[in-house]
Amino acid sequence: MKYRQLTKEQFEELHEEFAKFLATQQIDVKEWNEIKKSNPETAEEEMNLFSDVVWDDVLTKTQYLEHFSSTHLNLFRCDSETIQRIVVTVNKSDFDFLKPDDYQWFVDHSKDDAIDYFKGQKTYLKERNLELFDLIEKGSAIAKGDLYEAVFKVISPS
């Protein structure tokens, strides 16, 4: 298995896609129910295979990731060969990115001297999708990129 198996909730959300996936394997509902009963290892393999297909599709389409913690904001732009990263730190006592008022202060005062920005990039050390998956497993969320692009504009020389 390349990634991890989808959760029960994710399988439920993707039940139609899973049914189509099984159909490509020439497995219908009746046969699937029999496999689950009589051969749980094979059922597990099919679920793992489907999970990998779904993860690969999602990760291939992923262009941005965000990771919020109380002290840092990590923003990633995931290009094909490199990953760009912006780390934001606010040097104010009791500041917490996870508090709505503090986050709003950051948005409203993005050029304040109390805010430090670090920008970097690196080439992927392993397969791109595996590195993105690792970031997601560590708490990053797939994003549309609005925040990354807005912060990038703030810190880029004009």
BAFI-3210 file (N, C-alpha, C; in Angstrom, 3 decimals, decimal comma, padded with zeros to 6 digits):
// residues 158
n [1|2|3|4|5|6|7|8|9|10|11|12|13|14|15|16|17|18|19|20|21|22|23|24|25|26|27|28|29|30|31|32|33|34|35|36|37|38|39|40|41|42|43|44|45|46|47|48|49|50|51|52|53|54|55|56|57|58|59|60|61|62|63|64|65|66|67|68|69|70|71|72|73|74|75|76|77|78|79|80|81|82|83|84|85|86|87|88|89|90|91|92|93|94|95|96|97|98|99|100|101|102|103|104|105|106|107|108|109|110|111|112|113|114|115|116|117|118|119|120|121|122|123|124|125|126|127|128|129|130|131|132|133|134|135|136|137|138|139|140|141|142|143|144|145|146|147|148|149|150|151|152|153|154|155|156|157|158]
n.u [000,853|000,566|-000,170|-002,427|-005,221|-008,438|-010,704|-013,586|-015,677|-014,829|-014,909|-017,659|-018,560|-017,524|-018,817|-020,146|-018,121|-016,416|-017,942|-017,964|-015,246|-014,931|-016,504|-014,891|-013,115|-014,590|-016,373|-019,358|-022,082|-023,192|-021,156|-019,107|-020,067|-019,934|-017,175|-016,254|-017,244|-016,253|-013,575|-011,813|-009,247|-008,766|-010,771|-009,812|-007,451|-008,528|-009,799|-007,583|-006,207|-008,057|-008,037|-005,407|-005,581|-007,450|-006,127|-003,823|-004,996|-006,180|-003,893|-002,290|-003,715|-003,460|-002,393|-001,809|-001,022|-001,833|-000,770|-001,714|-000,617|-000,498|001,634|002,859|002,431|002,300|002,687|002,262|003,218|002,762|004,560|005,415|008,083|009,295|008,757|007,349|007,690|006,270|006,811|005,192|005,559|004,462|005,620|004,490|003,424|001,397|000,108|-001,859|-002,341|-004,530|-006,620|-009,457|-009,557|-006,850|-005,827|-007,214|-006,072|-003,495|-004,106|-005,075|-002,846|-000,588|001,879|003,167|005,846|006,157|005,789|007,309|008,593|009,464|010,803|011,145|012,396|012,396|013,578|011,736|012,429|011,616|009,050|006,708|003,895|003,981|005,421|003,652|001,494|002,648|002,934|000,230|-000,567|000,785|-000,676|-001,233|-003,494|-005,332|-005,514|-006,957|-005,211|-005,395|-004,548|-001,783|-000,964|-001,712|-000,067|002,394|002,425|002,580|005,154|006,830|009,120|008,058]
n.v [-001,176|002,153|004,617|005,298|003,443|004,603|006,286|004,959|006,779|008,206|006,178|005,767|008,216|007,988|005,866|005,329|005,703|003,703|001,452|001,583|001,226|-001,402|-002,634|-002,332|-004,260|-006,386|-007,133|-007,537|-006,300|-008,439|-010,349|-008,903|-008,697|-011,382|-011,840|-010,179|-011,597|-014,279|-014,042|-012,031|-010,935|-010,501|-008,654|-006,555|-005,992|-005,023|-002,720|-001,315|-000,928|000,650|002,877|003,821|004,610|006,693|008,475|009,042|010,384|012,639|013,854|014,380|016,418|018,386|021,597|023,435|023,592|024,041|024,681|025,236|026,298|027,180|028,946|029,239|029,707|027,731|027,697|026,191|025,854|023,608|022,628|020,917|019,949|021,166|022,299|025,104|027,120|029,090|030,453|031,843|033,871|035,394|037,790|038,415|038,589|036,025|035,645|033,807|031,880|030,258|031,432|033,256|036,157|036,865|035,790|037,392|039,844|039,407|039,226|041,812|043,340|042,692|043,697|044,445|045,080|043,125|040,742|037,974|036,646|033,783|032,471|029,779|027,120|023,763|020,870|017,889|015,152|012,582|010,802|013,170|013,088|011,406|012,951|015,108|013,751|012,956|015,462|016,085|014,036|014,903|017,046|019,116|020,807|020,507|023,237|026,122|028,081|030,805|032,171|031,590|032,895|035,546|036,169|035,751|037,894|040,010|039,693|039,743|041,621|044,660]
n.w [000,000|-000,865|000,337|002,788|003,963|003,056|005,279|007,030|006,752|004,508|002,571|002,574|001,553|-000,978|-002,143|-004,583|-006,494|-005,614|-006,158|-008,953|-009,387|-008,424|-010,349|-012,592|-012,009|-012,478|-010,470|-008,920|-006,778|-005,325|-005,501|-004,242|-001,608|-000,926|-001,123|000,952|003,123|002,876|002,139|003,587|003,415|000,678|000,190|001,744|000,341|-002,089|-001,143|-000,242|-002,640|-004,066|-002,339|-002,702|-005,395|-005,223|-003,441|-004,993|-007,176|-005,910|-004,728|-006,953|-008,127|-006,244|-005,412|-003,450|000,032|003,490|006,797|009,970|013,124|016,598|016,839|014,348|010,819|008,087|004,699|001,592|-001,799|-004,254|-006,696|-009,792|-009,758|-007,576|-004,187|-002,778|000,085|002,631|005,725|008,444|011,250|014,214|016,347|019,036|022,355|023,647|021,207|018,903|016,174|015,863|017,123|016,299|016,457|016,703|014,332|012,514|013,170|012,166|009,394|008,931|009,547|008,010|007,243|009,487|011,809|013,719|012,525|011,083|008,086|006,295|003,418|001,208|-000,927|-002,154|-003,876|-004,451|-002,338|-002,501|-004,278|-005,503|-004,764|-002,533|-000,720|-000,384|000,720|003,136|004,390|004,699|006,422|008,625|009,435|007,639|005,417|002,395|000,200|-001,472|-002,226|-001,981|000,369|000,404|-001,994|-001,414|000,798|-000,413|-002,227|-000,412|000,666|-001,488|-003,440|-004,921]
ca.u [000,000|001,392|-000,566|-003,165|-006,591|-009,427|-011,508|-014,941|-016,464|-014,408|-015,481|-019,099|-018,723|-017,096|-019,374|-020,445|-016,835|-015,899|-018,730|-017,436|-013,914|-015,132|-017,032|-013,751|-012,484|-015,644|-016,944|-020,641|-022,425|-023,375|-019,827|-018,358|-020,537|-019,393|-015,725|-016,075|-017,543|-015,444|-012,164|-011,596|-007,935|-008,952|-011,567|-008,881|-006,569|-009,298|-010,000|-006,279|-005,933|-008,927|-007,525|-004,228|-006,039|-008,081|-005,079|-002,993|-005,773|-006,297|-002,580|-001,832|-004,431|-003,186|-001,420|-001,488|-001,295|-001,684|-000,694|-001,827|-000,394|-000,687|002,782|003,342|001,582|003,105|001,953|003,025|002,786|003,303|004,795|005,707|009,446|009,705|007,719|007,630|007,159|006,316|006,531|004,841|005,618|004,128|006,355|003,673|003,097|000,047|-000,499|-002,209|-002,981|-005,768|-007,681|-009,973|-009,178|-005,415|-005,663|-007,702|-005,035|-002,448|-004,620|-005,196|-001,551|000,392|003,195|003,637|007,212|006,109|005,597|008,468|008,287|010,574|010,387|012,145|011,917|013,261|013,114|011,222|013,424|011,001|007,951|005,939|002,656|004,311|005,793|002,425|000,740|003,320|002,554|-001,181|-000,611|001,339|-001,603|-001,533|-004,781|-005,350|-006,068|-007,139|-004,026|-005,618|-003,703|-000,391|-000,746|-001,807|001,159|003,489|002,398|003,029|006,589|007,594|009,424|007,221]
ca.v [000,000|003,345|005,662|004,617|003,157|005,638|006,036|004,456|007,919|008,502|005,130|006,018|009,337|007,571|004,536|005,158|005,528|002,384|000,475|001,607|000,617|-002,852|-003,068|-002,467|-005,525|-007,360|-007,573|-006,874|-006,158|-009,767|-010,955|-008,132|-009,121|-012,728|-011,685|-009,624|-012,648|-015,494|-013,766|-010,651|-010,438|-009,995|-007,423|-005,540|-005,628|-004,189|-001,429|-000,643|-000,530|001,791|004,004|004,356|005,286|007,951|009,369|009,502|011,361|013,862|014,473|014,885|017,675|019,333|022,639|024,196|023,035|024,979|024,075|026,236|025,955|028,403|029,847|029,375|029,443|027,160|027,717|025,463|025,763|022,315|022,575|019,553|019,542|021,774|022,772|026,428|027,204|030,349|030,306|033,116|033,888|036,697|037,971|039,141|037,673|035,434|035,568|032,432|031,836|029,481|032,286|034,091|037,572|036,975|035,563|038,597|040,870|039,100|039,586|043,273|043,993|041,770|044,332|044,880|044,650|041,959|039,538|037,493|035,753|033,015|031,869|028,860|026,081|022,588|019,819|016,741|014,125|011,346|011,093|014,357|012,763|010,845|014,062|015,842|012,891|013,043|016,750|015,973|013,185|015,687|018,089|020,090|020,650|020,954|024,589|026,698|028,871|032,243|032,690|031,540|033,936|036,856|036,367|035,864|039,282|040,886|039,575|039,872|043,007|045,131]
ca.w [000,000|-001,058|001,273|003,843|003,555|003,336|006,470|006,773|006,281|003,134|001,720|002,454|000,628|-002,316|-002,412|-006,016|-007,180|-005,235|-006,915|-010,330|-009,315|-008,354|-011,648|-013,520|-011,627|-012,765|-009,200|-008,671|-005,361|-004,728|-005,382|-003,252|-000,287|-000,710|-000,879|002,307|004,093|002,759|001,893|004,026|002,963|-000,685|000,322|002,259|-000,774|-003,011|-000,488|-000,257|-004,018|-004,333|-001,545|-003,390|-006,612|-004,805|-002,935|-006,117|-007,940|-005,103|-004,544|-008,245|-008,375|-005,161|-005,726|-002,250|001,353|004,595|008,123|011,026|014,517|017,377|016,712|012,965|009,668|007,009|003,436|000,577|-003,194|-004,664|-008,135|-010,231|-009,397|-006,314|-003,272|-002,238|001,448|003,356|007,151|009,057|012,708|014,791|017,597|020,014|023,450|023,643|019,874|018,541|014,850|015,928|017,670|015,200|016,577|016,408|012,892|011,837|013,357|011,181|008,071|008,857|009,811|007,417|007,060|010,803|012,136|014,605|011,710|010,332|006,970|005,755|002,147|000,672|-001,841|-002,273|-004,790|-003,713|-002,065|-002,979|-005,192|-005,118|-004,070|-001,223|000,159|-000,055|001,636|004,427|004,973|005,101|007,608|009,742|009,818|006,588|004,730|001,007|000,152|-002,812|-002,534|-001,815|001,440|-000,065|-002,992|-000,757|001,589|-001,387|-002,717|000,680|000,918|-002,733|-003,788|-006,033]
c.u [000,897|001,090|-001,169|-004,588|-007,495|-010,202|-012,882|-015,817|-016,113|-014,943|-016,973|-019,370|-018,427|-017,692|-019,685|-019,164|-016,242|-016,643|-018,250|-016,057|-014,034|-015,646|-015,904|-012,969|-013,439|-016,182|-018,250|-020,948|-022,533|-022,016|-018,996|-018,757|-020,013|-017,896|-015,480|-016,282|-016,513|-013,944|-011,828|-010,243|-008,029|-009,756|-010,674|-007,936|-007,279|-009,510|-008,691|-005,940|-006,772|-008,441|-006,323|-004,616|-006,625|-007,023|-004,216|-003,710|-005,841|-004,954|-002,025|-002,474|-004,110|-002,094|-000,978|-001,848|-001,102|-001,603|-000,675|-001,436|-000,555|000,428|003,234|002,227|002,513|002,241|002,830|002,389|003,521|003,409|005,180|007,087|009,900|008,488|008,205|006,993|007,322|005,940|006,290|004,870|005,272|004,781|005,604|003,323|001,630|-000,634|-000,726|-002,965|-004,325|-006,924|-008,158|-009,549|-007,702|-005,160|-006,101|-006,704|-003,920|-002,886|-004,629|-003,860|-000,394|001,778|003,783|005,031|007,249|005,982|006,873|007,996|009,576|010,063|011,509|011,525|012,891|012,703|012,650|012,325|012,926|009,872|007,078|004,724|002,910|004,694|004,567|001,582|001,329|002,964|001,102|-001,301|-000,077|000,483|-001,889|-002,879|-004,638|-006,081|-006,205|-005,967|-004,192|-004,686|-002,233|-000,115|-000,814|-000,543|002,354|003,569|002,931|004,551|007,453|007,885|008,584|007,968]
c.v [001,237|004,422|005,014|004,391|004,331|005,270|005,489|005,567|008,263|007,443|005,356|007,160|008,928|006,224|004,311|004,916|004,155|001,288|000,414|000,966|-000,909|-003,393|-003,213|-003,744|-006,701|-008,013|-006,807|-006,886|-007,509|-010,431|-010,240|-008,544|-010,511|-012,672|-011,180|-010,694|-013,774|-015,236|-012,318|-010,071|-009,850|-008,700|-006,279|-005,068|-004,717|-002,793|-000,625|-000,119|000,692|003,036|004,641|005,125|006,652|008,936|009,905|010,582|012,690|014,582|015,044|016,236|018,759|020,315|023,403|023,402|024,146|024,191|025,199|025,606|027,251|029,412|030,107|029,110|028,957|027,059|027,086|025,624|024,568|022,258|021,147|019,060|020,057|022,126|024,099|026,497|028,614|030,039|031,698|032,940|035,298|036,777|038,909|038,149|037,258|035,405|034,100|032,449|031,118|030,263|033,226|035,562|037,778|036,767|036,802|039,743|040,663|039,543|041,113|044,003|043,194|042,370|044,831|044,316|043,428|040,647|039,228|036,515|035,050|032,330|030,960|027,898|024,930|021,654|018,649|015,703|012,742|011,734|012,229|013,998|012,172|011,948|014,880|015,049|012,968|014,361|016,737|015,132|013,914|016,899|019,158|019,770|021,145|022,293|025,053|027,581|030,358|032,842|032,687|032,703|035,335|037,150|036,521|037,290|040,256|040,865|039,701|041,326|043,438|046,020]
c.w [000,000|-000,011|002,514|003,348|003,923|004,599|006,059|006,192|004,834|002,169|001,519|001,481|-000,811|-002,720|-003,893|-006,814|-006,865|-005,995|-008,365|-010,398|-009,277|-009,686|-012,667|-013,230|-011,862|-011,490|-009,002|-007,170|-004,673|-004,497|-004,317|-001,832|000,072|-000,396|000,541|003,378|004,067|002,601|002,281|003,597|001,556|-000,653|000,790|001,153|-001,772|-002,431|-000,469|-001,645|-004,402|-003,586|-002,223|-004,654|-006,257|-004,325|-004,076|-006,926|-007,186|-005,018|-005,848|-008,557|-007,336|-005,563|-004,486|-001,000|002,374|005,891|009,154|012,356|015,299|017,118|015,284|011,958|008,565|005,766|002,368|-000,794|-003,771|-006,181|-008,526|-009,778|-008,036|-005,462|-002,683|-000,855|001,985|004,806|007,717|010,575|013,173|016,169|018,538|021,112|023,356|022,277|019,543|017,207|014,880|016,554|016,561|015,276|016,246|014,916|012,108|011,991|012,336|009,787|007,901|008,970|009,202|007,190|008,380|011,087|013,051|013,830|010,941|009,264|006,551|004,500|001,659|-000,312|-001,810|-003,323|-003,927|-003,541|-002,479|-003,910|-004,635|-004,276|-002,681|-000,242|000,556|000,936|003,043|005,135|005,460|006,369|008,840|010,078|008,780|005,950|003,299|000,958|-001,296|-003,214|-002,349|-000,767|001,021|-001,007|-002,373|000,049|000,653|-001,925|-001,671|000,808|-000,339|-003,020|-004,989|-006,978]
res [m|k|y|r|q|l|t|k|e|q|f|e|e|l|h|e|e|f|a|k|f|l|a|t|q|q|i|d|v|k|e|w|n|e|i|k|k|s|n|p|e|t|a|e|e|e|m|n|l|f|s|d|v|v|w|d|d|v|l|t|k|t|q|y|l|e|h|f|s|s|t|h|l|n|l|f|r|c|d|s|e|t|i|q|r|i|v|v|t|v|n|k|s|d|f|d|f|l|k|p|d|d|y|q|w|f|v|d|h|s|k|d|d|a|i|d|y|f|k|g|q|k|t|y|l|k|e|r|n|l|e|l|f|d|l|i|e|k|g|s|a|i|a|k|g|d|l|y|e|a|v|f|k|v|i|s|p|s]
***
